[in-house]
Amino acid sequence: MRIKLIAFDSMGVRSMATLVETSSGVFFIDPGAALAPRRYNLPPHELELKALEESLSRIYSALSSVDYVIITHYHRDHYLYRAGEQEYYRGKVIYAKNMYIDINPSQKIRAHILYRKMGVESLARQVVFADGKIINLNGVKLQFSPPLPHGDCNSKLGYVLSVTIIEDGFTLTHASDIQGALCKSSLNYLQNIPHSVLIISGPPTYLKQESNKDVLENLIKLIKNSKRGFTMILDHHILRDQDYAKYFNILRNIKSDVKVLTAAEYMGIEIRQLEAYRYKLWSTT
């Protein structure tokens, strides 16, 4: 299995776009990217707009060789939704969050627009609502979680799917937008998986709604209770915080056999926290 992280917050845009190559085909998990419309009461800077353009270009290019698209939920940084982008779904098998069950109104509307108004339902080779399903593809196993809260247990932002891909004893889990397993049900689900690599959205510390202990509590438990070493790629919401490193330092000192990296670090490239420093970008323009 080969993992390529295409676009993430540590690369300058809101995204968790992940390409996974296996012997049974190529999977693209959450092929989307977007920008915060306002941050510090400012619109995106031109450097952010350029980063978005570059990220979308990488996503479009990668999709040409993809067999399967996985959409964990219908927030616009996790799937392609713009006019004309429906063509990138043509001929793909789509595994996606169910648009009828355990979904909040805004996501349900977006899913309806995607599949019906944009015609993706007919453009795709197949659309499979994957909540809680286990799918075997010639030696590659896909395991989808039941719907998990988007962040804390009482989140009004709806539900998301985590997906685990298993091949030859290697286990990759992509845990989209559970925000550091803030809800115990998300923690319980992840603790039962023997991860080789866990890609997980971090808590939204930039919103300053939680104490350090509260936001890291379940991530700390996840690391402490792990029965083997693994790599945790922690990114997305937490990289919108200028002070993300202090949280990483806490997690990195728990167990020596658990590596905690941003997506950019995993790919060996420079961290670009463009949104977190938007006010500085504008101040130097």
C-alpha positions as CSV (number, residue, x, y, z in Angstrom):
1,M,0.0,0.0,0.0
2,R,1.2,3.5,-0.9
3,I,-0.2,6.6,0.8
4,K,0.1,10.0,-0.8
5,L,-1.3,13.1,1.0
6,I,-2.5,15.5,-1.6
7,A,-3.8,18.5,0.3
8,F,-4.2,19.3,4.0
9,D,-4.3,22.3,6.3
10,S,-0.6,22.0,6.9
11,M,-0.2,22.5,3.2
12,G,-2.1,25.7,3.1
13,V,-5.8,24.7,2.5
14,R,-8.7,23.2,4.3
15,S,-8.6,19.5,3.2
16,M,-7.8,15.9,4.1
17,A,-7.4,14.7,0.5
18,T,-5.6,11.3,0.6
19,L,-4.6,9.0,-2.2
20,V,-4.2,5.3,-1.4
21,E,-2.7,2.9,-4.0
22,T,-3.4,-0.8,-3.4
23,S,-3.1,-4.0,-5.5
24,S,-6.9,-3.9,-6.0
25,G,-7.1,-0.3,-7.2
26,V,-6.5,3.3,-6.3
27,F,-8.7,5.0,-3.7
28,F,-9.1,8.8,-3.3
29,I,-10.5,9.7,0.2
30,D,-12.1,13.1,0.5
31,P,-11.0,14.7,-2.8
32,G,-11.8,18.2,-1.9
33,A,-10.2,21.5,-0.8
34,A,-11.6,24.8,0.3
35,L,-10.7,28.0,2.2
36,A,-12.2,29.7,5.2
37,P,-14.4,32.5,3.7
38,R,-13.5,34.7,6.7
39,R,-10.8,34.5,9.3
40,Y,-9.8,37.4,11.6
41,N,-12.7,39.1,9.7
42,L,-10.6,38.9,6.6
43,P,-11.2,37.1,3.3
44,P,-8.6,34.7,1.9
45,H,-5.2,36.2,0.9
46,E,-3.9,35.7,-2.6
47,L,-1.4,33.2,-1.3
48,E,-4.2,31.1,0.0
49,L,-6.1,31.4,-3.3
50,K,-2.9,30.3,-5.1
51,A,-2.5,27.3,-2.7
52,L,-6.2,26.3,-3.3
53,E,-5.7,26.5,-7.1
54,E,-2.5,24.3,-6.8
55,S,-4.3,21.8,-4.4
56,L,-7.3,21.5,-6.7
57,S,-4.9,21.0,-9.7
58,R,-3.2,18.1,-7.8
59,I,-6.6,16.6,-6.9
60,Y,-7.9,16.8,-10.5
61,S,-4.7,15.2,-11.8
62,A,-4.8,12.4,-9.3
63,L,-8.4,11.6,-10.0
64,S,-7.5,10.6,-13.5
65,S,-5.9,7.4,-12.3
66,V,-8.4,6.6,-9.5
67,D,-10.8,3.7,-9.4
68,Y,-12.6,4.5,-6.2
69,V,-13.7,7.7,-4.5
70,I,-14.6,7.8,-0.9
71,I,-16.7,10.8,0.5
72,T,-16.7,10.7,4.3
73,H,-19.3,13.5,4.5
74,Y,-20.6,16.6,2.7
75,H,-18.6,19.5,4.0
76,R,-17.1,21.4,1.0
77,D,-13.5,20.8,2.0
78,H,-14.0,17.0,1.6
79,Y,-15.5,16.6,-1.9
80,L,-15.7,18.3,-5.3
81,Y,-18.9,20.4,-5.6
82,R,-18.1,23.3,-7.9
83,A,-19.8,23.6,-11.4
84,G,-18.0,21.4,-13.8
85,E,-16.3,19.3,-11.1
86,Q,-18.9,16.6,-11.5
87,E,-16.9,15.3,-14.5
88,Y,-14.1,14.1,-12.2
89,Y,-16.5,11.5,-10.7
90,R,-17.3,10.0,-14.2
91,G,-16.8,6.2,-14.2
92,K,-15.7,6.0,-10.6
93,V,-17.1,3.8,-7.9
94,I,-18.1,6.1,-5.1
95,Y,-18.3,4.9,-1.4
96,A,-20.0,7.7,0.5
97,K,-21.9,8.8,3.6
98,N,-25.6,7.9,3.4
99,M,-27.5,11.0,2.3
100,Y,-30.8,9.8,4.0
101,I,-29.8,8.5,7.4
102,D,-27.8,10.2,10.3
103,I,-27.3,13.4,8.4
104,N,-28.0,17.0,9.2
105,P,-30.0,19.3,6.9
106,S,-27.2,21.2,5.2
107,Q,-25.2,18.0,4.3
108,K,-28.4,16.4,3.1
109,I,-29.0,19.3,0.7
110,R,-25.4,19.2,-0.5
111,A,-25.6,15.5,-1.2
112,H,-28.9,15.9,-3.1
113,I,-27.3,18.7,-5.2
114,L,-24.2,16.5,-5.9
115,Y,-26.0,13.3,-6.9
116,R,-29.1,14.6,-8.4
117,K,-28.7,18.2,-9.7
118,M,-25.1,17.8,-10.7
119,G,-25.8,14.3,-12.1
120,V,-23.1,12.4,-10.3
121,E,-25.5,9.6,-9.6
122,S,-25.5,8.8,-13.3
123,L,-22.0,9.8,-14.1
124,A,-20.4,7.5,-11.6
125,R,-20.1,3.8,-12.3
126,Q,-21.7,3.1,-8.9
127,V,-22.7,5.0,-5.8
128,V,-22.6,3.0,-2.6
129,F,-23.8,4.4,0.7
130,A,-21.1,2.8,2.9
131,D,-22.1,3.6,6.5
132,G,-21.0,0.6,8.7
133,K,-20.2,-1.6,5.8
134,I,-17.3,-4.0,5.2
135,I,-16.3,-4.5,1.6
136,N,-13.7,-7.0,0.3
137,L,-12.0,-6.2,-3.0
138,N,-9.7,-9.0,-4.1
139,G,-7.6,-9.1,-1.0
140,V,-8.1,-5.5,0.1
141,K,-10.6,-4.9,2.9
142,L,-12.5,-1.7,3.4
143,Q,-14.1,-1.2,6.7
144,F,-16.4,1.8,7.2
145,S,-17.4,3.1,10.6
146,P,-21.0,3.7,11.6
147,P,-21.8,7.4,11.5
148,L,-19.5,9.2,14.0
149,P,-20.2,12.7,15.4
150,H,-18.4,15.6,13.6
151,G,-16.5,16.5,16.8
152,D,-18.1,16.4,20.1
153,C,-21.0,14.1,20.9
154,N,-23.7,16.8,20.6
155,S,-22.3,18.4,17.4
156,K,-24.8,20.2,15.2
157,L,-22.5,19.6,12.2
158,G,-23.7,16.1,11.6
159,Y,-22.0,12.8,11.2
160,V,-18.9,11.5,9.3
161,L,-17.5,8.2,8.3
162,S,-14.1,6.9,9.1
163,V,-12.6,4.3,6.6
164,T,-10.0,1.7,7.2
165,I,-8.2,0.0,4.3
166,I,-6.3,-3.2,5.1
167,E,-3.9,-5.0,2.8
168,D,-1.2,-7.6,3.7
169,G,-1.4,-6.8,7.4
170,F,-1.0,-3.1,6.9
171,T,-3.9,-1.0,8.2
172,L,-4.6,2.6,7.2
173,T,-7.4,4.5,8.9
174,H,-8.7,7.9,7.7
175,A,-10.7,9.5,10.5
176,S,-12.2,12.5,8.9
177,D,-13.5,15.4,11.0
178,I,-13.9,13.6,14.3
179,Q,-11.8,16.4,15.7
180,G,-9.3,14.4,17.8
181,A,-12.0,11.8,18.8
182,L,-13.7,14.4,21.0
183,C,-16.7,12.1,21.4
184,K,-16.2,8.8,23.4
185,S,-18.0,6.8,20.6
186,S,-15.3,7.9,18.2
187,L,-12.5,7.0,20.6
188,N,-14.1,3.6,21.3
189,Y,-14.3,2.9,17.6
190,L,-10.7,3.8,16.8
191,Q,-9.3,1.9,19.8
192,N,-10.5,-1.4,18.3
193,I,-8.4,-1.0,15.2
194,P,-4.7,-2.0,15.1
195,H,-3.5,1.0,13.1
196,S,-0.3,1.1,11.1
197,V,-1.1,4.6,10.0
198,L,-3.9,6.8,11.4
199,I,-4.9,10.0,9.6
200,I,-7.0,12.0,12.0
201,S,-8.4,15.5,12.1
202,G,-7.2,17.3,15.3
203,P,-9.4,19.2,17.7
204,P,-10.3,22.8,16.7
205,T,-8.1,24.4,19.3
206,Y,-8.1,27.6,17.3
207,L,-11.7,28.2,18.4
208,K,-10.4,28.3,22.1
209,Q,-13.5,26.6,23.3
210,E,-11.8,23.8,25.3
211,S,-8.9,23.5,27.8
212,N,-5.7,21.8,26.7
213,K,-6.5,18.7,28.8
214,D,-10.1,18.4,27.4
215,V,-9.1,18.5,23.7
216,L,-6.3,16.1,24.0
217,E,-7.8,13.7,26.5
218,N,-9.1,11.1,24.0
219,L,-6.0,11.4,21.8
220,I,-3.8,10.7,24.8
221,K,-5.9,7.6,25.6
222,L,-5.7,6.4,22.1
223,I,-1.9,6.6,22.1
224,K,-1.5,5.1,25.6
225,N,-3.9,2.2,24.9
226,S,-2.3,1.3,21.6
227,K,-0.9,-2.3,21.6
228,R,1.7,-1.6,18.9
229,G,3.5,1.3,17.4
230,F,1.9,3.3,14.6
231,T,2.1,6.6,12.8
232,M,-0.5,9.3,13.6
233,I,-0.9,11.9,11.0
234,L,-2.7,14.7,12.9
235,D,-3.9,17.6,10.8
236,H,-6.9,19.6,9.6
237,H,-8.6,21.7,12.3
238,I,-5.6,21.7,14.7
239,L,-3.3,23.2,12.0
240,R,-5.5,26.4,12.0
241,D,-4.0,27.2,15.4
242,Q,-0.7,29.0,15.4
243,D,0.2,27.2,18.6
244,Y,-0.5,23.7,17.3
245,A,3.1,22.6,18.1
246,K,2.5,22.6,21.9
247,Y,-0.3,20.0,21.5
248,F,2.0,17.9,19.3
249,N,4.8,18.0,21.9
250,I,2.4,16.6,24.5
251,L,1.4,13.7,22.3
252,R,4.9,13.0,21.0
253,N,6.2,12.4,24.5
254,I,3.7,9.7,25.5
255,K,5.1,6.6,23.7
256,S,8.3,6.4,21.7
257,D,6.8,3.9,19.2
258,V,4.0,6.3,18.2
259,K,5.0,8.9,15.7
260,V,2.9,12.1,15.5
261,L,3.3,14.1,12.3
262,T,1.5,16.7,10.3
263,A,0.6,15.7,6.8
264,A,3.3,18.1,5.4
265,E,5.9,16.4,7.6
266,Y,4.8,13.0,6.5
267,M,5.3,14.0,2.9
268,G,8.6,15.7,3.7
269,I,7.6,19.2,2.7
270,E,7.4,22.6,4.5
271,I,4.4,23.3,6.8
272,R,2.3,26.2,5.5
273,Q,-0.2,27.5,8.0
274,L,-1.7,30.1,5.7
275,E,-5.1,30.4,7.3
276,A,-3.6,30.6,10.8
277,Y,-1.5,33.6,9.7
278,R,-4.0,35.2,7.4
279,Y,-3.9,38.5,9.3
280,K,-0.1,38.6,8.9
281,L,-0.4,37.9,5.2
282,W,-2.7,40.8,4.8
283,S,-0.6,43.1,6.9
284,T,2.4,42.6,4.6
285,T,0.4,43.1,1.4
